[in-house]
Amino acid sequence: MRRIAFIFMILGGFVAPLFAHHLKPSTQKTMPVTTASPKARDLYERAMTDYENEYIERANVGWRAAVQADPNFALAWAWIAFNGRDPAESAAAREKAKTLAPKASPGERLMVQWIVNVQQGNSLAGIAALNDLLEMYPRDKRLFYLAGNWMMGEDGYERARAILERALAIDKDYPPALNDLAYVFAHERQFYKAIGAMDRYAEVLPGQPNPQDSYAEILRLSGNFPEALDHYHAALKIDPGFETSQLGLGDTYALMGELEKARVEYDKAIQMASTDADRLDYWLQKAMTWVREGNFDEADKALYLIADRACQQGLDREEAQAHRMMGMYAPNDAAALKHLQAAEEALNHKGNMALPERENERARILYSRVLRAVHAGNQELVTASLKKLDDMAGSSRSHTIHAAYEGASGAALAGQQKFAEAITHLEEDQDNPYSMQLLVKAYTETGVADKAHDMESRLTATYVPTMEQALVVVPLEKPAPTQAKQ
């Protein structure tokens, strides 16, 4: 019996066996691709290689060209749906893939079912299709990589690690699996292992920018900013248009507190952006530099512009994010709650977002609403918002939703000085700087000094360019004001 048969995937507390053991493995090593057009097949394969090498929009261009060459190419339509940044395009591509899937091979049908179901919020059916696909092609390293890569996006790092190691058991030098495994190690704060995987990744994929880009990000996560900058520059030397490395320079300078330099680099990334959604995402990162220096007026100006642009372009997620961010830092609770209401309303302006994406953002908004309601002493709003999160968590396998519920529950209990009860919830949201900060207090209040110290050390060593890090960690780095002598 294969060792992989004992691996389990856990999403939001649900446990499903990775393999159901009811399908006979295919005699083919890799999943076949069904298209009558040699040109479409070549374009599809090139796009998959681009995807593996983190040329994300170039992969989208390739898949679009593939369906131009063969409009009946179900798998190419599915990957446009899965990977595209335009919600309207993704929704249309998803419907095309569903319609055309019956004409494809059994493996392709399973891949389409996986993609379509997870995008429509039917995680159980999506996981079942993925399980069957991996059982059908146990020697297809790409399928194991794609599964592991998706699990990382769902925050299932432990499960992702097992699947990625399965891909590497098939081919120990498979570049994208080495890359993702390094990120898994970094998430586990095993940076020496992450660097080792990065060294191997760079060795087996010379001349490509992404090994340097990934190396830089992992060094940044470890707090080694100077070497991170060197590797981002090395990536851009290989490909001056590699926009994630340009963004990485801005993020690194932001974390270093060199905010003027960060804004210069962010402006370059904004100019480079391949899509409207990417452009707004980079602009959101730039807006956070004003928050980092406490200039909320400038942050407001930028975020209002982003929200307006996103609304015009039909990008509900970016519009919602801009309002949520303003709701997170607004000094006035009433104003903050208005922004959070605007954020929730924005999620349905066009109504073409994939369901998991929309619900994950809604959970983040509700989480922020609980924090502001606790601060305002509005227990009625705390209770109502927690009820919504509880309902969402009860019907979803999303790690993001479950973490939001646990973090919000812990924050509400801590607000009532019920620290022992709060700890149980907050420990389920340990990647969130707000929950980490509350855990430090809760451990201290309950007399668990060693855990308080460990969590405080972890909190201050959180080097991620997010609004939560800007609002929680950055103030801890600033020296306390000295009192004048009497």
C-alpha positions, 0 to 999 in steps of 0.5 A, a space after each residue: 500500500 502506498 504511503 500517500 494513502 494515509 495522508 489526510 487533508 484537513 480544511 476547517 476541521 473536516 477530515 477527508 482521506 486523500 485517496 478513496 481507493 476505488 479507482 484503478 490507476 491509469 497505465 499512463 504516467 501523465 494525465 492526457 490533454 484532449 484537443 484536436 489542435 496541435 497548436 492549442 496543445 503546445 500553447 497549453 503546455 507552454 502556459 503550464 510551464 509559465 504557471 510553474 515558473 510564476 509567470 502568471 499572466 503570461 500563462 493566462 495569455 497562453 491559455 487564452 491563445 489555446 482556446 482561440 486555437 481550439 474553442 472546445 478545449 475544456 482544460 484550457 478554459 478551466 485554467 483561465 477560470 482558476 487563474 484569471 484576475 478578471 472576475 467576469 472572464 473567470 466566470 464565463 470561462 468556468 461555464 465553458 469548462 463545465 459545458 465542454 468537460 464531458 467531451 474530455 478524457 476522464 482525468 480532465 473531467 476530474 480536473 475540471 470538476 475540482 476547479 469548478 467545484 472549489 470556485 463555486 464553494 462546493 469544497 467537498 465535491 472539489 476535494 473528492 474530484 482531486 482525490 480521484 484525480 491523484 489516485 488515477 495518475 499516481 505518477 504525474 508529478 505535475 498533478 501532485 504539485 498543482 494539488 500541493 500548490 492549491 493546498 498552500 493557498 488554502 493554508 493547509 501547509 502540513 497537507 501541502 508538504 506531504 503532497 509536494 514531497 510526493 511530487 519530489 519522490 517522482 522527480 527529486 529535481 522538480 522545480 515548482 515543487 522545490 519552490 513550494 516546499 521551501 515556502 512550507 518550511 518558511 511558514 513552519 519557521 524552519 528557515 534553514 530547511 527553506 534556504 536549503 530547498 531554495 538553494 536546490 531550486 536555484 540550482 535546477 532552474 538557472 536563468 529564471 527569475 523566480 528562484 531569486 524572487 522566492 529566495 528573496 521572499 524567504 530571506 525577508 520572512 526570516 528578517 534578512 532584509 539586505 540579502 532579500 533586496 540583493 536577490 530581488 535585484 538579481 531576479 530583475 537583472 534576469 528579467 526586468 519585467 518580473 513584476 513580483 520582484 519589483 513589488 518585493 522591493 517595495 514590500 521589503 523597504 516598507 518592512 524596513 521602515 524606509 517608506 519613501 524608497 518603498 513608494 518609489 518601488 511600488 510606483 514602478 510595480 504599478 507601472 509594470 502591472 499586467 492586469 487592472 487587478 494587479 495594479 490595484 493590489 500594488 496600489 493597496 500596498 503603497 497605500 499602507 506605507 502611509 499607515 506605517 508612518 501614521 499619516 492616515 489622511 494620505 492613506 485615506 486619499 489613496 484608498 478612496 481613489 483605489 475603491 473608486 477605480 475598483 468600482 469602475 473596473 468591476 473589481 469588487 474584491 479590491 473595492 472591498 479591501 480598500 474600505 476594509 483597510 480604512 475600517 481597520 485603522 480609522 481612529 473613530 469607531 463609528 467611521 470605521 464601522 461605516 467603512 466596514 459596511 461599505 466594504 461588505 456592500 462592495 462584495 456584491 456590486 458586480 456579483 461575479 466573484 468566485 464564491 470562496 473569494 467573496 466569502 473569505 473577504 466577507 469573513 475578514 470584514 466581519 472579523 474587523 467589525 468584531 474588533 471595532 465593536 469590542 473597542 466601541 463597547 457595542 456588545 450587540 454588534 459583537 454578538 450579531 457579527 459573531 453569529 454571522 461568522 459562526 454560521 459561515 464557519 458551520 457551512 464552510 471548509 475555508 481556513 480563512 473563515 474558520 480563523 476569522 471566527 476563532 480570532 473574533 471569538 477570542 477577541 470578544 472574550 478577551 474584551 470581557 476579561 475572560 482570558 482563559 476562554 479566549 486563549 482556546 480560540 486565539 490559539 487557532 488564529 496564531 498567524 494573525 498579529 492581532 490574535 498574537 498580541 491578544 495571546 501575549 496579554 491572555 497568557 500574561 493574565 493567566 500566569 503562563 509567562 513562558 508562552 507569553 514570552 515566546 508569542 511576543 518574540 514570534 509577534 515582533 519577528 513577523 515580517 509580512 507586508 500586511 495591514 495587520 502587521 503595520 498596525 500591530 507590529 510596527 508600533 512595537 518597534 517604535 521606542 516608547 516616549 520618554 517622560 520629561 523630568 519633573 
